[in-house]
Amino acid sequence: MITINGNRLERDFEFSGGERQIRLGDLGIDRGLSTISVDAKVKNSNDMMTLLLVLNAIQLLDKGNSPVYVYLWYLPYARQDRDCYPGEANGSAVMRDLLGLMPADTIYVADVHSPQMFPINVTEVPCHTIFEDNREMLEGITALVSPDEGSSVKVSRIAEMFNLPVVYCRKTRDCDTGVINGVEVMQGDYYIDQGDLLVVDDICDGGGTFLGLAEELKRYSKFKSLSLYVTHGIFSRGPGILLREYDNIFTTDSFYEYTELTSDRIKVINL
């Protein structure tokens, strides 16, 4: 869903040929509006095209008089950060170039999957900043868990900030199918005995990786509680499956949408 200054689009539709079109609502331009804020929960390619149309419509209507800030947060295609086989595309690089073409003064993204050089108009809010602003997530936590090598740098940064030990793990993936072959604890010392653990990562899709990780951690040692933090909770199989293994789940509103049916064991952080 996309809102401009808190207001929904007046129209958002699709022509019979598949082309999308939008119509802006009241932006308050005639009332001396100083800034234009676009909140965009982009979950697929259609949503991205809608965002491009919105920014173009703002440009045509406002004629560049007001600064435009886009709060994208979840960056689509960020996981496609390399071509596993000849002939495949690097979706992350395509998205990076697309961001640079957007007519916006600043585009905010959060905890992007892999480090990259962003266009000058993009500002990333890193994972450790989210933890700084939401310290209650670490209340009672005695150790952090890094589920793979890709998350180790950000988890180490958070651990240093809050003086916590880290249990480092790694996973192997079949590049052809995307299936995780396994997860193993690489370094845990003795921090997780009778401790309260928090697994930290950027994205949870179906949750299979984290279910396997929970099983591996149980084999490695005994702990009192196990919680999970992911910045972008896609939860394509639903978050309930994870609550079988995790006492609490923390995520942001970058992708996951809180409803009245959301378990009280799922804490949603507003970005």
NORMOWO-V998258 format. One record per residue. N is the residue number from 1. PSI is psi in radians with two decimals (* if undefined). D_FIRST is the distance of its C-alpha to the first C-alpha in Angstrom with 2 decimals. Layout:
{{N	PSI	D_FIRST} {N	PSI	D_FIRST}}
This chain:
{{1	2.46	0.00} {2	2.28	3.79} {3	2.61	6.73} {4	2.07	10.34} {5	0.66	13.01} {6	-0.06	11.15} {7	2.48	10.72} {8	2.83	8.21} {9	2.55	9.23} {10	-0.68	12.54} {11	2.55	12.22} {12	1.82	10.19} {13	3.08	12.85} {14	2.33	15.11} {15	2.88	18.84} {16	-0.43	21.43} {17	-0.04	22.14} {18	-0.12	18.67} {19	2.47	17.73} {20	2.73	14.35} {21	2.64	14.32} {22	2.90	12.38} {23	2.21	13.99} {24	2.65	13.42} {25	-2.73	14.26} {26	2.03	16.87} {27	-0.16	16.74} {28	0.36	20.11} {29	-0.67	21.86} {30	-0.08	24.98} {31	0.38	25.25} {32	0.63	25.85} {33	2.35	22.43} {34	-0.61	23.18} {35	2.77	19.93} {36	2.09	16.43} {37	2.18	13.71} {38	1.98	10.39} {39	2.05	8.03} {40	1.93	6.09} {41	1.60	5.26} {42	2.06	7.06} {43	-0.18	8.80} {44	-3.13	10.93} {45	-0.63	12.78} {46	-0.73	11.00} {47	-0.69	7.77} {48	-0.71	10.51} {49	-0.68	12.22} {50	-0.73	9.52} {51	-0.74	9.52} {52	-0.72	13.28} {53	-0.71	13.49} {54	-0.80	11.73} {55	-0.62	14.24} {56	-0.74	17.00} {57	-0.68	16.50} {58	-0.75	16.65} {59	-0.73	19.73} {60	-0.65	21.35} {61	-0.77	20.86} {62	-0.37	21.66} {63	0.58	24.15} {64	0.25	23.70} {65	-0.46	25.01} {66	2.44	22.35} {67	2.47	21.21} {68	2.17	17.59} {69	2.20	16.00} {70	2.17	12.97} {71	1.58	11.82} {72	-0.77	10.80} {73	-1.27	12.76} {74	2.19	12.52} {75	1.87	14.39} {76	2.65	14.33} {77	0.04	17.93} {78	-0.47	19.49} {79	-0.34	21.53} {80	1.16	23.12} {81	0.18	25.33} {82	2.85	28.51} {83	1.93	30.03} {84	-0.53	31.76} {85	2.64	33.80} {86	2.31	35.14} {87	-0.21	32.94} {88	2.77	29.60} {89	2.70	27.00} {90	1.59	25.89} {91	-0.57	22.12} {92	-0.74	21.85} {93	-0.66	24.18} {94	-0.77	22.32} {95	-0.68	19.04} {96	-0.76	21.22} {97	-0.64	22.73} {98	-0.69	19.47} {99	-0.67	18.34} {100	-0.37	21.74} {101	-0.18	21.22} {102	2.33	18.07} {103	1.27	19.23} {104	2.50	18.14} {105	-0.76	20.68} {106	2.35	19.14} {107	2.10	16.37} {108	2.25	16.14} {109	2.79	15.96} {110	2.35	17.35} {111	1.15	20.17} {112	2.52	20.09} {113	-0.80	21.86} {114	2.46	24.84} {115	2.43	26.38} {116	2.85	26.25} {117	1.98	27.09} {118	2.70	24.03} {119	2.81	24.18} {120	-0.39	25.34} {121	0.10	22.02} {122	2.31	20.38} {123	2.17	20.98} {124	2.32	20.70} {125	1.89	20.75} {126	2.90	23.13} {127	-0.71	23.45} {128	-0.50	26.59} {129	-0.68	24.97} {130	-0.69	22.49} {131	-0.64	25.65} {132	-0.69	27.50} {133	-0.18	25.01} {134	1.04	24.87} {135	-0.34	28.51} {136	-0.36	28.54} {137	-0.47	27.18} {138	0.12	30.62} {139	2.10	32.69} {140	-0.11	35.50} {141	2.33	34.44} {142	-0.28	37.57} {143	2.60	36.26} {144	2.71	33.17} {145	2.18	32.70} {146	1.99	31.61} {147	-0.36	30.70} {148	3.06	31.52} {149	-0.56	32.96} {150	-0.50	29.65} {151	-0.12	28.66} {152	-0.65	32.19} {153	-0.83	31.96} {154	-0.65	28.98} {155	-0.70	30.45} {156	-0.67	33.82} {157	-0.76	32.45} {158	-0.73	31.05} {159	-0.72	34.34} {160	-0.70	36.39} {161	-0.65	34.52} {162	0.21	35.14} {163	0.95	38.42} {164	2.56	37.39} {165	2.87	38.76} {166	2.37	36.72} {167	2.03	37.18} {168	2.33	36.45} {169	2.98	35.57} {170	2.72	34.93} {171	2.71	33.51} {172	2.47	34.44} {173	2.46	32.17} {174	1.93	33.13} {175	-0.49	31.61} {176	-0.71	32.01} {177	-0.33	30.12} {178	0.02	28.07} {179	2.39	29.78} {180	2.16	31.00} {181	-0.54	34.78} {182	2.86	35.47} {183	2.40	35.04} {184	2.57	38.00} {185	2.16	38.85} {186	-0.68	40.43} {187	2.06	41.44} {188	-0.18	41.31} {189	-2.23	44.73} {190	0.48	45.22} {191	-0.40	42.32} {192	-0.05	40.56} {193	2.11	43.57} {194	0.45	42.75} {195	3.04	39.79} {196	1.96	36.18} {197	2.56	33.98} {198	2.00	30.41} {199	2.32	28.96} {200	2.20	26.66} {201	3.02	24.43} {202	-0.70	21.23} {203	2.43	19.55} {204	2.07	20.16} {205	-1.67	19.37} {206	-0.43	21.72} {207	-0.03	23.87} {208	-0.69	27.18} {209	-0.76	28.14} {210	-0.51	27.89} {211	-0.75	29.81} {212	-0.65	32.50} {213	-0.73	32.60} {214	-0.73	33.17} {215	-0.73	36.04} {216	-0.70	37.54} {217	-0.63	37.44} {218	-0.58	39.21} {219	-0.56	41.88} {220	-0.71	42.34} {221	3.07	43.01} {222	2.44	42.40} {223	2.77	39.75} {224	-0.75	39.03} {225	2.72	35.23} {226	2.11	32.47} {227	2.89	28.91} {228	2.30	25.96} {229	2.23	23.58} {230	2.32	20.77} {231	-0.76	18.31} {232	1.75	15.70} {233	1.64	15.97} {234	-0.78	14.86} {235	0.99	17.53} {236	-0.34	17.65} {237	0.19	20.73} {238	2.55	19.50} {239	-0.29	20.64} {240	-0.58	23.59} {241	-0.54	25.67} {242	-0.49	25.72} {243	-0.17	26.91} {244	-0.49	30.10} {245	-0.40	31.09} {246	2.37	29.24} {247	-0.68	30.01} {248	2.65	26.77} {249	2.25	23.45} {250	2.32	21.68} {251	2.95	18.23} {252	3.07	15.55} {253	0.33	11.99} {254	-0.56	11.03} {255	-0.85	10.17} {256	2.43	11.81} {257	2.12	10.60} {258	2.36	13.66} {259	3.01	15.01} {260	-0.25	18.44} {261	-0.07	19.74} {262	2.30	19.16} {263	2.57	22.66} {264	-0.07	24.26} {265	-0.02	25.16} {266	2.03	21.58} {267	2.12	20.94} {268	2.16	17.43} {269	2.27	17.68} {270	2.17	15.44} {271	*	15.24}}
